[in-house]
Amino acid sequence: MKGFSSKIKVVCAVAGLALTAEQAYAGTVTVRTPSLVPDPKGYVQCVVTAKSPTPIGIVAAIKTSSGANVTEWGSGLRVSPAASGDGLYHAEETAGSFNHRARYCTATVTGAENAQLTLKAFDANGNMIDSIDVP
């Protein structure tokens, strides 16, 4: 019976370690870019990316200097570990706005320890005039 008891301890330790590893990624993090001043006739676009061993949720928003949400469009992409080939979930979320008061981007990410944000400002012709990266 002693050998059986040792095996149960090992199984319990491995299961506990697996649960601990998953919990490390189960939190929520909110990140924000610094502000920029876009072309009044252009637009801003925020791209948020994250990867994790657990499923990821991302909500991205374009905000004014007073914190008002002026997001006008968005899109998202989620990739499973089976499709990614690296055993991780991958997520990308894009938010954009034509509002001339748009200044920064926030992103709330669940299921990943961190996220990368890029806020880009474009002129009326679609040329990028400014970009801010938050690793």
The first five atom37 places (N, CA, C, CB, O) and aatype in JSON, in Angstrom:
{
  "aatype": [12, 11, 7, 13, 15, 15, 11, 9, 11, 19, 19, 4, 0, 19, 0, 7, 10, 0, 10, 16, 0, 6, 5, 0, 18, 0, 7, 16, 19, 16, 19, 1, 16, 14, 15, 10, 19, 14, 3, 14, 11, 7, 18, 19, 5, 4, 19, 19, 16, 0, 11, 15, 14, 16, 14, 9, 7, 9, 19, 0, 0, 9, 11, 16, 15, 15, 7, 0, 2, 19, 16, 6, 17, 7, 15, 7, 10, 1, 19, 15, 14, 0, 0, 15, 7, 3, 7, 10, 18, 8, 0, 6, 6, 16, 0, 7, 15, 13, 2, 8, 1, 0, 1, 18, 4, 16, 0, 16, 19, 16, 7, 0, 6, 2, 0, 5, 10, 16, 10, 11, 0, 13, 3, 0, 2, 7, 2, 12, 9, 3, 15, 9, 3, 19, 14],
  "atom_mask": [
    [1, 1, 1, 1, 1],
    [1, 1, 1, 1, 1],
    [1, 1, 1, 0, 1],
    [1, 1, 1, 1, 1],
    [1, 1, 1, 1, 1],
    [1, 1, 1, 1, 1],
    [1, 1, 1, 1, 1],
    [1, 1, 1, 1, 1],
    [1, 1, 1, 1, 1],
    [1, 1, 1, 1, 1],
    [1, 1, 1, 1, 1],
    [1, 1, 1, 1, 1],
    [1, 1, 1, 1, 1],
    [1, 1, 1, 1, 1],
    [1, 1, 1, 1, 1],
    [1, 1, 1, 0, 1],
    [1, 1, 1, 1, 1],
    [1, 1, 1, 1, 1],
    [1, 1, 1, 1, 1],
    [1, 1, 1, 1, 1],
    [1, 1, 1, 1, 1],
    [1, 1, 1, 1, 1],
    [1, 1, 1, 1, 1],
    [1, 1, 1, 1, 1],
    [1, 1, 1, 1, 1],
    [1, 1, 1, 1, 1],
    [1, 1, 1, 0, 1],
    [1, 1, 1, 1, 1],
    [1, 1, 1, 1, 1],
    [1, 1, 1, 1, 1],
    [1, 1, 1, 1, 1],
    [1, 1, 1, 1, 1],
    [1, 1, 1, 1, 1],
    [1, 1, 1, 1, 1],
    [1, 1, 1, 1, 1],
    [1, 1, 1, 1, 1],
    [1, 1, 1, 1, 1],
    [1, 1, 1, 1, 1],
    [1, 1, 1, 1, 1],
    [1, 1, 1, 1, 1],
    [1, 1, 1, 1, 1],
    [1, 1, 1, 0, 1],
    [1, 1, 1, 1, 1],
    [1, 1, 1, 1, 1],
    [1, 1, 1, 1, 1],
    [1, 1, 1, 1, 1],
    [1, 1, 1, 1, 1],
    [1, 1, 1, 1, 1],
    [1, 1, 1, 1, 1],
    [1, 1, 1, 1, 1],
    [1, 1, 1, 1, 1],
    [1, 1, 1, 1, 1],
    [1, 1, 1, 1, 1],
    [1, 1, 1, 1, 1],
    [1, 1, 1, 1, 1],
    [1, 1, 1, 1, 1],
    [1, 1, 1, 0, 1],
    [1, 1, 1, 1, 1],
    [1, 1, 1, 1, 1],
    [1, 1, 1, 1, 1],
    [1, 1, 1, 1, 1],
    [1, 1, 1, 1, 1],
    [1, 1, 1, 1, 1],
    [1, 1, 1, 1, 1],
    [1, 1, 1, 1, 1],
    [1, 1, 1, 1, 1],
    [1, 1, 1, 0, 1],
    [1, 1, 1, 1, 1],
    [1, 1, 1, 1, 1],
    [1, 1, 1, 1, 1],
    [1, 1, 1, 1, 1],
    [1, 1, 1, 1, 1],
    [1, 1, 1, 1, 1],
    [1, 1, 1, 0, 1],
    [1, 1, 1, 1, 1],
    [1, 1, 1, 0, 1],
    [1, 1, 1, 1, 1],
    [1, 1, 1, 1, 1],
    [1, 1, 1, 1, 1],
    [1, 1, 1, 1, 1],
    [1, 1, 1, 1, 1],
    [1, 1, 1, 1, 1],
    [1, 1, 1, 1, 1],
    [1, 1, 1, 1, 1],
    [1, 1, 1, 0, 1],
    [1, 1, 1, 1, 1],
    [1, 1, 1, 0, 1],
    [1, 1, 1, 1, 1],
    [1, 1, 1, 1, 1],
    [1, 1, 1, 1, 1],
    [1, 1, 1, 1, 1],
    [1, 1, 1, 1, 1],
    [1, 1, 1, 1, 1],
    [1, 1, 1, 1, 1],
    [1, 1, 1, 1, 1],
    [1, 1, 1, 0, 1],
    [1, 1, 1, 1, 1],
    [1, 1, 1, 1, 1],
    [1, 1, 1, 1, 1],
    [1, 1, 1, 1, 1],
    [1, 1, 1, 1, 1],
    [1, 1, 1, 1, 1],
    [1, 1, 1, 1, 1],
    [1, 1, 1, 1, 1],
    [1, 1, 1, 1, 1],
    [1, 1, 1, 1, 1],
    [1, 1, 1, 1, 1],
    [1, 1, 1, 1, 1],
    [1, 1, 1, 1, 1],
    [1, 1, 1, 1, 1],
    [1, 1, 1, 0, 1],
    [1, 1, 1, 1, 1],
    [1, 1, 1, 1, 1],
    [1, 1, 1, 1, 1],
    [1, 1, 1, 1, 1],
    [1, 1, 1, 1, 1],
    [1, 1, 1, 1, 1],
    [1, 1, 1, 1, 1],
    [1, 1, 1, 1, 1],
    [1, 1, 1, 1, 1],
    [1, 1, 1, 1, 1],
    [1, 1, 1, 1, 1],
    [1, 1, 1, 1, 1],
    [1, 1, 1, 1, 1],
    [1, 1, 1, 1, 1],
    [1, 1, 1, 0, 1],
    [1, 1, 1, 1, 1],
    [1, 1, 1, 1, 1],
    [1, 1, 1, 1, 1],
    [1, 1, 1, 1, 1],
    [1, 1, 1, 1, 1],
    [1, 1, 1, 1, 1],
    [1, 1, 1, 1, 1],
    [1, 1, 1, 1, 1],
    [1, 1, 1, 1, 1]
  ],
  "atom_positions": [
    [[0.81, -1.2, 0.0], [0.0, 0.0, 0.0], [0.84, 1.25, 0.0], [-0.91, 0.0, 1.18], [0.39, 2.31, -0.45]],
    [[2.07, 1.15, 0.5], [2.91, 2.33, 0.59], [3.18, 2.91, -0.8], [4.23, 2.0, 1.28], [3.15, 4.13, -0.98]],
    [[3.43, 2.05, -1.8], [3.67, 2.51, -3.16], [2.45, 3.2, -3.75], [0.0, 0.0, 0.0], [2.57, 4.2, -4.47]],
    [[1.27, 2.68, -3.44], [0.01, 3.27, -3.92], [-0.18, 4.67, -3.33], [-1.19, 2.37, -3.54], [-0.6, 5.59, -4.03]],
    [[0.13, 4.83, -2.05], [0.0, 6.12, -1.38], [0.94, 7.15, -2.0], [0.3, 5.97, 0.13], [0.56, 8.31, -2.16]],
    [[2.14, 6.74, -2.34], [3.11, 7.64, -2.97], [2.61, 8.1, -4.34], [4.47, 6.96, -3.11], [2.77, 9.26, -4.71]],
    [[2.0, 7.19, -5.08], [1.48, 7.53, -6.4], [0.34, 8.54, -6.3], [0.99, 6.28, -7.14], [0.24, 9.45, -7.12]],
    [[-0.51, 8.38, -5.28], [-1.6, 9.34, -5.08], [-1.03, 10.72, -4.76], [-2.54, 8.88, -3.95], [-1.54, 11.72, -5.25]],
    [[0.0, 10.77, -3.95], [0.63, 12.06, -3.6], [1.19, 12.73, -4.85], [1.75, 11.85, -2.56], [1.06, 13.95, -5.02]],
    [[1.82, 11.95, -5.71], [2.39, 12.52, -6.94], [1.28, 13.04, -7.84], [3.23, 11.46, -7.69], [1.4, 14.13, -8.39]],
    [[0.2, 12.27, -8.0], [-0.92, 12.7, -8.83], [-1.53, 13.98, -8.27], [-2.0, 11.6, -8.92], [-1.82, 14.91, -9.02]],
    [[-1.72, 14.05, -6.97], [-2.27, 15.26, -6.34], [-1.34, 16.46, -6.53], [-2.51, 15.02, -4.84], [-1.81, 17.57, -6.79]],
    [[-0.05, 16.24, -6.4], [0.92, 17.34, -6.58], [0.89, 17.85, -8.01], [2.34, 16.87, -6.21], [0.92, 19.06, -8.24]],
    [[0.83, 16.95, -8.99], [0.78, 17.35, -10.39], [-0.51, 18.1, -10.69], [0.91, 16.11, -11.31], [-0.49, 19.12, -11.38]],
    [[-1.64, 17.59, -10.17], [-2.93, 18.27, -10.39], [-2.92, 19.65, -9.76], [-4.1, 17.43, -9.82], [-3.41, 20.61, -10.35]],
    [[-2.36, 19.77, -8.56], [-2.25, 21.08, -7.9], [-1.39, 22.04, -8.68], [0.0, 0.0, 0.0], [-1.73, 23.22, -8.79]],
    [[-0.28, 21.56, -9.22], [0.6, 22.4, -10.02], [-0.12, 22.87, -11.29], [1.88, 21.65, -10.39], [0.01, 24.03, -11.67]],
    [[-0.86, 21.98, -11.93], [-1.6, 22.36, -13.14], [-2.65, 23.42, -12.82], [-2.28, 21.13, -13.77], [-2.8, 24.38, -13.58]],
    [[-3.36, 23.27, -11.72], [-4.35, 24.28, -11.34], [-3.7, 25.6, -11.01], [-5.17, 23.79, -10.15], [-4.24, 26.66, -11.35]],
    [[-2.55, 25.58, -10.35], [-1.83, 26.81, -10.02], [-1.39, 27.52, -11.29], [-0.62, 26.52, -9.11], [-1.5, 28.74, -11.39]],
    [[-0.88, 26.77, -12.26], [-0.43, 27.38, -13.51], [-1.59, 28.03, -14.23], [0.23, 26.34, -14.41], [-1.44, 29.11, -14.8]],
    [[-2.76, 27.39, -14.22], [-3.92, 27.97, -14.9], [-4.39, 29.22, -14.17], [-5.06, 26.94, -14.99], [-4.79, 30.19, -14.81]],
    [[-4.36, 29.21, -12.86], [-4.8, 30.37, -12.1], [-3.92, 31.58, -12.35], [-4.83, 30.05, -10.62], [-4.39, 32.71, -12.27]],
    [[-2.64, 31.36, -12.65], [-1.74, 32.48, -12.9], [-2.2, 33.28, -14.12], [-0.32, 31.97, -13.11], [-1.91, 34.48, -14.22]],
    [[-2.89, 32.65, -15.04], [-3.36, 33.32, -16.25], [-4.83, 33.69, -16.18], [-3.11, 32.44, -17.44], [-5.36, 34.28, -17.12]],
    [[-5.5, 33.36, -15.09], [-6.94, 33.54, -15.03], [-7.36, 34.96, -14.64], [-7.52, 32.57, -14.06], [-8.56, 35.24, -14.6]],
    [[-6.42, 35.84, -14.36], [-6.76, 37.18, -13.9], [-7.19, 38.11, -15.02], [0.0, 0.0, 0.0], [-7.27, 37.72, -16.19]],
    [[-7.48, 39.34, -14.63], [-7.87, 40.38, -15.56], [-6.89, 41.53, -15.42], [-9.34, 40.86, -15.31], [-6.54, 41.93, -14.31]],
    [[-6.44, 42.06, -16.54], [-5.53, 43.19, -16.54], [-6.11, 44.27, -17.46], [-4.09, 42.77, -17.0], [-6.63, 43.96, -18.53]],
    [[-6.02, 45.52, -17.03], [-6.44, 46.64, -17.88], [-5.2, 47.47, -18.19], [-7.57, 47.51, -17.19], [-4.46, 47.86, -17.29]],
    [[-4.99, 47.74, -19.46], [-3.84, 48.52, -19.9], [-4.33, 49.72, -20.71], [-2.87, 47.65, -20.75], [-5.42, 49.72, -21.26]],
    [[-3.49, 50.74, -20.76], [-3.86, 51.99, -21.43], [-2.65, 52.55, -22.17], [-4.41, 53.03, -20.41], [-1.51, 52.44, -21.7]],
    [[-2.92, 53.13, -23.32], [-1.85, 53.81, -24.06], [-1.73, 55.25, -23.55], [-2.12, 53.78, -25.6], [-2.68, 55.78, -22.97]],
    [[-0.59, 55.87, -23.77], [-0.53, 57.32, -23.56], [-1.42, 58.02, -24.58], [0.95, 57.83, -23.67], [-1.84, 57.41, -25.57]],
    [[-1.72, 59.27, -24.35], [-2.58, 60.04, -25.27], [-1.8, 60.52, -26.47], [-3.21, 61.23, -24.54], [-0.58, 60.7, -26.42]],
    [[-2.53, 60.72, -27.55], [-1.98, 61.39, -28.74], [-3.07, 62.31, -29.28], [-1.51, 60.35, -29.83], [-4.24, 62.19, -28.92]],
    [[-2.67, 63.22, -30.16], [-3.62, 64.15, -30.77], [-3.71, 63.79, -32.26], [-3.19, 65.66, -30.56], [-2.75, 64.0, -33.0]],
    [[-4.85, 63.25, -32.68], [-4.97, 62.82, -34.08], [-5.32, 63.99, -35.01], [-6.03, 61.73, -34.19], [-5.68, 65.08, -34.56]],
    [[-5.21, 63.73, -36.29], [-5.67, 64.67, -37.31], [-7.19, 64.79, -37.16], [-5.27, 64.2, -38.77], [-7.87, 63.76, -37.12]],
    [[-7.74, 66.01, -37.07], [-9.19, 66.16, -36.88], [-10.03, 65.53, -38.0], [-9.53, 67.62, -36.78], [-11.2, 65.21, -37.79]],
    [[-9.44, 65.35, -39.18], [-10.17, 64.74, -40.29], [-9.75, 63.29, -40.51], [-9.96, 65.54, -41.56], [-10.2, 62.65, -41.47]],
    [[-8.89, 62.77, -39.64], [-8.42, 61.4, -39.76], [-9.12, 60.47, -38.79], [0.0, 0.0, 0.0], [-10.28, 60.69, -38.44]],
    [[-8.42, 59.45, -38.36], [-8.99, 58.48, -37.43], [-7.88, 57.85, -36.6], [-9.78, 57.39, -38.18], [-6.7, 57.97, -36.92]],
    [[-8.28, 57.18, -35.52], [-7.34, 56.43, -34.69], [-7.76, 54.96, -34.67], [-7.26, 57.01, -33.25], [-8.94, 54.63, -34.8]],
    [[-6.78, 54.11, -34.49], [-7.03, 52.67, -34.45], [-6.14, 52.06, -33.39], [-6.77, 52.01, -35.84], [-4.95, 52.36, -33.31]],
    [[-6.71, 51.2, -32.57], [-5.99, 50.51, -31.51], [-6.0, 49.02, -31.8], [-6.61, 50.81, -30.12], [-7.05, 48.44, -32.09]],
    [[-4.83, 48.38, -31.72], [-4.72, 46.94, -31.93], [-4.15, 46.34, -30.64], [-3.82, 46.6, -33.18], [-3.09, 46.76, -30.16]],
    [[-4.86, 45.36, -30.1], [-4.46, 44.69, -28.86], [-4.19, 43.22, -29.18], [-5.56, 44.84, -27.75], [-5.03, 42.56, -29.8]],
    [[-3.04, 42.71, -28.76], [-2.73, 41.3, -28.97], [-2.32, 40.66, -27.65], [-1.61, 41.14, -30.04], [-1.74, 41.31, -26.78]],
    [[-2.63, 39.37, -27.51], [-2.25, 38.62, -26.31], [-2.17, 37.15, -26.66], [-3.26, 38.86, -25.15], [-2.8, 36.69, -27.62]],
    [[-1.4, 36.4, -25.88], [-1.37, 34.95, -26.01], [-1.25, 34.34, -24.62], [-0.21, 34.48, -26.94], [-0.69, 34.95, -23.71]],
    [[-1.79, 33.11, -24.49], [-1.89, 32.5, -23.18], [-2.21, 31.02, -23.31], [-2.95, 33.21, -22.33], [-2.73, 30.59, -24.34]],
    [[-1.9, 30.23, -22.29], [-2.31, 28.83, -22.31], [-3.8, 28.64, -22.01], [-1.48, 28.03, -21.32], [-4.31, 27.53, -22.1]],
    [[-4.49, 29.73, -21.64], [-5.94, 29.66, -21.37], [-6.67, 30.57, -22.36], [-6.25, 30.07, -19.89], [-6.06, 31.47, -22.93]],
    [[-7.97, 30.36, -22.57], [-8.74, 31.23, -23.47], [-8.66, 32.7, -23.03], [-10.22, 30.78, -23.51], [-8.56, 33.01, -21.84]],
    [[-8.69, 33.59, -24.01], [-8.47, 35.03, -23.78], [-9.7, 35.82, -24.18], [-7.24, 35.52, -24.57], [-10.34, 35.53, -25.19]],
    [[-10.02, 36.82, -23.37], [-11.06, 37.78, -23.71], [-10.45, 39.17, -23.75], [0.0, 0.0, 0.0], [-9.65, 39.52, -22.88]],
    [[-10.81, 39.98, -24.74], [-10.29, 41.34, -24.85], [-11.44, 42.29, -25.16], [-9.17, 41.44, -25.94], [-12.25, 42.01, -26.05]],
    [[-11.5, 43.39, -24.44], [-12.42, 44.48, -24.76], [-11.56, 45.73, -24.92], [-13.53, 44.67, -23.64], [-10.94, 46.19, -23.96]],
    [[-11.51, 46.27, -26.12], [-10.72, 47.46, -26.42], [-11.65, 48.64, -26.67], [-9.79, 47.23, -27.64], [-12.73, 48.48, -27.24]],
    [[-11.22, 49.82, -26.24], [-12.04, 51.02, -26.43], [-11.17, 52.23, -26.71], [-12.92, 51.28, -25.2], [-10.07, 52.35, -26.17]],
    [[-11.66, 53.1, -27.57], [-11.02, 54.39, -27.85], [-11.71, 55.42, -26.96], [-11.12, 54.78, -29.39], [-12.94, 55.48, -26.9]],
    [[-10.91, 56.23, -26.26], [-11.47, 57.18, -25.3], [-11.0, 58.61, -25.58], [-11.09, 56.78, -23.88], [-9.94, 58.84, -26.17]],
    [[-11.82, 59.58, -25.12], [-11.45, 61.0, -25.18], [-10.62, 61.32, -23.95], [-12.72, 61.92, -25.25], [-10.47, 60.49, -23.06]],
    [[-10.07, 62.53, -23.89], [-9.27, 62.92, -22.73], [-10.09, 62.93, -21.45], [-8.66, 64.3, -22.96], [-9.53, 62.8, -20.36]],
    [[-11.42, 63.07, -21.56], [-12.28, 63.04, -20.37], [-12.74, 61.62, -20.03], [-13.5, 63.93, -20.59], [-13.45, 61.42, -19.05]],
    [[-12.34, 60.63, -20.83], [-12.69, 59.24, -20.55], [-13.93, 58.73, -21.26], [0.0, 0.0, 0.0], [-14.32, 57.58, -21.06]],
    [[-14.57, 59.56, -22.09], [-15.76, 59.12, -22.83], [-15.36, 58.1, -23.89], [-16.49, 60.34, -23.48], [-14.35, 58.26, -24.58]],
    [[-16.16, 57.05, -24.02], [-15.91, 56.02, -25.02], [-16.43, 56.49, -26.38], [-16.59, 54.68, -24.6], [-17.63, 56.72, -26.54]],
    [[-15.52, 56.64, -27.36], [-15.91, 57.09, -28.7], [-15.58, 56.02, -29.75], [-15.19, 58.41, -29.05], [-15.38, 56.33, -30.93]],
    [[-15.51, 54.76, -29.32], [-15.24, 53.66, -30.25], [-16.37, 53.58, -31.27], [-15.08, 52.31, -29.49], [-17.55, 53.56, -30.9]],
    [[-16.01, 53.51, -32.55], [-17.02, 53.44, -33.61], [-16.99, 52.14, -34.38], [-16.84, 54.58, -34.56], [-17.97, 51.79, -35.04]],
    [[-15.9, 51.41, -34.32], [-15.85, 50.11, -34.98], [-14.82, 49.23, -34.28], [-15.51, 50.27, -36.48], [-13.98, 49.71, -33.52]],
    [[-14.91, 47.95, -34.58], [-13.96, 47.01, -34.01], [-14.04, 45.67, -34.7], [0.0, 0.0, 0.0], [-15.0, 45.38, -35.41]],
    [[-13.01, 44.86, -34.49], [-13.0, 43.5, -35.0], [-12.12, 42.66, -34.08], [-12.48, 43.44, -36.48], [-11.31, 43.2, -33.32]],
    [[-12.29, 41.36, -34.15], [-11.51, 40.5, -33.29], [-11.16, 39.2, -33.97], [0.0, 0.0, 0.0], [-11.81, 38.77, -34.92]],
    [[-10.11, 38.56, -33.45], [-9.65, 37.27, -33.95], [-9.21, 36.44, -32.76], [-8.47, 37.44, -34.99], [-8.49, 36.93, -31.89]],
    [[-9.64, 35.2, -32.7], [-9.21, 34.27, -31.66], [-8.7, 33.01, -32.34], [-10.38, 33.95, -30.66], [-9.31, 32.53, -33.3]],
    [[-7.58, 32.47, -31.85], [-6.98, 31.26, -32.42], [-6.77, 30.25, -31.29], [-5.63, 31.58, -33.15], [-6.21, 30.59, -30.25]],
    [[-7.22, 29.03, -31.5], [-7.08, 27.97, -30.49], [-5.66, 27.39, -30.53], [-8.13, 26.86, -30.71], [-4.94, 27.56, -31.51]],
    [[-5.27, 26.69, -29.46], [-3.94, 26.05, -29.46], [-3.77, 25.05, -30.59], [-3.71, 25.36, -28.13], [-2.67, 24.9, -31.13]],
    [[-4.83, 24.35, -30.96], [-4.73, 23.38, -32.05], [-4.42, 24.07, -33.37], [-6.04, 22.58, -32.16], [-3.69, 23.53, -34.2]],
    [[-4.97, 25.25, -33.57], [-4.74, 25.97, -34.82], [-3.44, 26.78, -34.8], [-5.9, 26.9, -35.11], [-2.82, 26.99, -35.84]],
    [[-3.02, 27.23, -33.61], [-1.82, 28.07, -33.54], [-0.54, 27.26, -33.73], [-1.76, 28.8, -32.2], [0.45, 27.78, -34.24]],
    [[-0.57, 26.0, -33.32], [0.61, 25.17, -33.48], [1.64, 25.33, -32.38], [0.0, 0.0, 0.0], [2.61, 24.56, -32.32]],
    [[1.47, 26.3, -31.49], [2.43, 26.49, -30.41], [1.85, 26.15, -29.04], [2.94, 27.93, -30.41], [2.48, 26.38, -28.01]],
    [[0.62, 25.6, -29.04], [0.0, 25.2, -27.79], [-0.61, 26.34, -27.0], [0.0, 0.0, 0.0], [-1.03, 26.15, -25.86]],
    [[-0.68, 27.53, -27.59], [-1.22, 28.69, -26.89], [-2.45, 29.24, -27.61], [-0.16, 29.79, -26.75], [-2.59, 29.08, -28.83]],
    [[-3.32, 29.89, -26.85], [-4.4, 30.67, -27.43], [-3.82, 32.0, -27.86], [-5.59, 30.86, -26.43], [-2.96, 32.55, -27.18]],
    [[-4.29, 32.53, -28.98], [-3.88, 33.84, -29.46], [-5.13, 34.69, -29.65], [-3.05, 33.73, -30.79], [-6.17, 34.18, -30.08]],
    [[-5.04, 35.97, -29.33], [-6.19, 36.86, -29.5], [-5.71, 38.21, -30.02], [-6.96, 37.03, -28.17], [-4.64, 38.69, -29.66]],
    [[-6.53, 38.8, -30.88], [-6.28, 40.16, -31.38], [-7.61, 40.89, -31.42], [-5.6, 40.15, -32.8], [-8.62, 40.34, -31.87]],
    [[-7.62, 42.11, -30.95], [-8.83, 42.93, -30.96], [-8.45, 44.3, -31.5], [-9.48, 43.04, -29.53], [-7.43, 44.87, -31.11]],
    [[-9.27, 44.83, -32.4], [-9.03, 46.15, -32.99], [-10.23, 47.03, -32.68], [-8.79, 46.06, -34.54], [-11.38, 46.61, -32.78]],
    [[-9.94, 48.27, -32.3], [-10.99, 49.27, -32.09], [-10.57, 50.54, -32.81], [-11.24, 49.54, -30.56], [-9.37, 50.84, -32.9]],
    [[-11.55, 51.29, -33.33], [-11.21, 52.51, -34.05], [-12.27, 53.58, -33.91], [0.0, 0.0, 0.0], [-13.39, 53.32, -33.49]],
    [[-11.87, 54.81, -34.26], [-12.79, 55.93, -34.17], [-12.38, 57.05, -35.13], [-12.86, 56.47, -32.74], [-11.2, 57.33, -35.32]],
    [[-13.4, 57.67, -35.73], [-13.21, 58.88, -36.53], [-13.4, 60.14, -35.69], [-14.17, 58.9, -37.73], [-13.2, 61.24, -36.2]],
    [[-13.78, 59.99, -34.44], [-14.07, 61.13, -33.58], [-12.8, 61.96, -33.37], [-14.64, 60.67, -32.23], [-11.77, 61.43, -32.98]],
    [[-12.89, 63.26, -33.63], [-11.72, 64.14, -33.52], [-11.26, 64.33, -32.07], [-12.02, 65.5, -34.14], [-10.17, 64.85, -31.83]],
    [[-12.08, 63.91, -31.1], [-11.69, 64.01, -29.69], [-11.02, 62.74, -29.17], [-12.91, 64.32, -28.83], [-10.6, 62.71, -28.01]],
    [[-10.9, 61.7, -29.99], [-10.25, 60.46, -29.58], [-8.79, 60.74, -29.19], [-10.32, 59.39, -30.71], [-8.08, 61.45, -29.9]],
    [[-8.35, 60.16, -28.04], [-7.0, 60.44, -27.56], [-6.2, 59.21, -27.17], [-7.06, 61.36, -26.41], [-4.99, 59.18, -27.38]],
    [[-6.85, 58.19, -26.6], [-6.1, 57.03, -26.13], [-6.95, 55.77, -26.22], [-5.61, 57.25, -24.69], [-8.14, 55.82, -26.52]],
    [[-6.3, 54.64, -25.94], [-6.96, 53.34, -26.0], [-6.81, 52.64, -24.66], [-6.37, 52.48, -27.15], [-5.76, 52.7, -24.02]],
    [[-7.88, 51.96, -24.24], [-7.8, 51.07, -23.08], [-8.19, 49.67, -23.54], [-8.73, 51.56, -21.91], [-8.95, 49.5, -24.49]],
    [[-7.64, 48.7, -22.85], [-7.98, 47.3, -23.15], [-8.06, 46.53, -21.85], [-6.95, 46.65, -24.13], [-7.15, 46.58, -21.02]],
    [[-9.15, 45.81, -21.68], [-9.29, 44.91, -20.55], [-9.13, 43.51, -21.09], [-10.67, 45.1, -19.81], [-9.86, 43.08, -21.98]],
    [[-8.15, 42.79, -20.53], [-7.8, 41.47, -21.04], [-7.99, 40.45, -19.92], [-6.33, 41.44, -21.58], [-7.48, 40.63, -18.81]],
    [[-8.72, 39.39, -20.21], [-8.88, 38.3, -19.25], [-8.23, 37.05, -19.82], [-10.38, 38.04, -18.94], [-8.25, 36.81, -21.02]],
    [[-7.65, 36.24, -18.93], [-7.06, 34.98, -19.34], [-5.62, 35.09, -19.81], [0.0, 0.0, 0.0], [-5.05, 34.08, -20.24]],
    [[-5.01, 36.26, -19.75], [-3.61, 36.42, -20.14], [-2.92, 37.33, -19.14], [-3.49, 37.01, -21.59], [-3.55, 38.22, -18.56]],
    [[-1.64, 37.11, -18.93], [-0.88, 37.91, -17.97], [-0.63, 39.33, -18.48], [0.43, 37.24, -17.65], [-0.56, 40.26, -17.69]],
    [[-0.48, 39.49, -19.77], [-0.22, 40.81, -20.32], [-0.74, 40.9, -21.75], [1.29, 41.13, -20.29], [-1.14, 39.9, -22.34]],
    [[-0.72, 42.1, -22.26], [-1.17, 42.35, -23.63], [-0.31, 43.44, -24.24], [-2.68, 42.76, -23.68], [0.29, 44.24, -23.52]],
    [[-0.24, 43.45, -25.53], [0.48, 44.5, -26.24], [-0.54, 45.38, -26.95], [1.51, 43.89, -27.26], [-1.46, 44.88, -27.6]],
    [[-0.38, 46.69, -26.82], [-1.28, 47.65, -27.47], [-0.49, 48.5, -28.44], [-1.99, 48.53, -26.43], [0.66, 48.85, -28.18]],
    [[-1.12, 48.83, -29.55], [-0.57, 49.81, -30.48], [-1.69, 50.75, -30.86], [0.05, 49.12, -31.75], [-2.73, 50.33, -31.36]],
    [[-1.49, 52.03, -30.61], [-2.45, 53.06, -31.0], [-1.85, 53.83, -32.16], [-2.8, 54.02, -29.8], [-0.73, 54.34, -32.07]],
    [[-2.58, 53.9, -33.25], [-2.11, 54.58, -34.45], [-3.07, 55.7, -34.83], [-1.95, 53.59, -35.62], [-4.28, 55.55, -34.72]],
    [[-2.5, 56.82, -35.27], [-3.31, 57.94, -35.77], [-3.05, 58.08, -37.27], [-2.97, 59.28, -35.01], [-1.91, 58.01, -37.73]],
    [[-4.12, 58.28, -38.01], [-4.03, 58.4, -39.47], [-4.62, 59.74, -39.91], [-4.78, 57.22, -40.17], [-5.53, 60.27, -39.27]],
    [[-4.09, 60.28, -41.0], [-4.66, 61.52, -41.53], [-5.86, 61.19, -42.41], [-3.59, 62.32, -42.35], [-6.24, 60.03, -42.54]],
    [[-6.46, 62.21, -43.01], [-7.66, 62.03, -43.83], [-7.42, 61.14, -45.04], [-8.18, 63.38, -44.29], [-8.37, 60.57, -45.59]],
    [[-6.16, 61.01, -45.48], [-5.83, 60.17, -46.63], [-5.44, 58.75, -46.25], [-4.7, 60.81, -47.42], [-5.09, 57.94, -47.11]],
    [[-5.49, 58.44, -44.95], [-5.14, 57.09, -44.5], [-3.67, 56.9, -44.24], [0.0, 0.0, 0.0], [-3.23, 55.76, -44.04]],
    [[-2.88, 57.97, -44.24], [-1.46, 57.86, -43.96], [-1.23, 57.91, -42.44], [-0.68, 58.99, -44.66], [-1.78, 58.77, -41.75]],
    [[-0.42, 56.97, -41.92], [-0.15, 56.97, -40.5], [0.71, 58.18, -40.14], [0.54, 55.67, -40.08], [1.75, 58.41, -40.76]],
    [[0.27, 58.95, -39.13], [1.01, 60.15, -38.73], [1.61, 60.03, -37.33], [0.1, 61.37, -38.79], [2.47, 60.82, -36.95]],
    [[1.14, 59.04, -36.55], [1.68, 58.84, -35.21], [1.37, 57.42, -34.78], [1.1, 59.88, -34.2], [0.38, 56.83, -35.22]],
    [[2.22, 56.88, -33.9], [2.0, 55.53, -33.4], [2.6, 55.43, -32.0], [2.62, 54.47, -34.35], [3.69, 55.94, -31.74]],
    [[1.88, 54.76, -31.11], [2.35, 54.53, -29.74], [2.23, 53.04, -29.45], [1.54, 55.38, -28.69], [1.16, 52.45, -29.65]],
    [[3.33, 52.43, -28.99], [3.31, 51.01, -28.61], [3.42, 50.89, -27.1], [4.47, 50.24, -29.31], [4.2, 51.59, -26.46]],
    [[2.61, 50.0, -26.55], [2.68, 49.67, -25.12], [2.93, 48.17, -25.04], [1.36, 50.09, -24.33], [2.01, 47.37, -25.25]],
    [[4.19, 47.78, -24.74], [4.5, 46.34, -24.7], [3.88, 45.62, -23.52], [5.98, 46.14, -24.67], [4.05, 44.42, -23.37]]
  ]
}
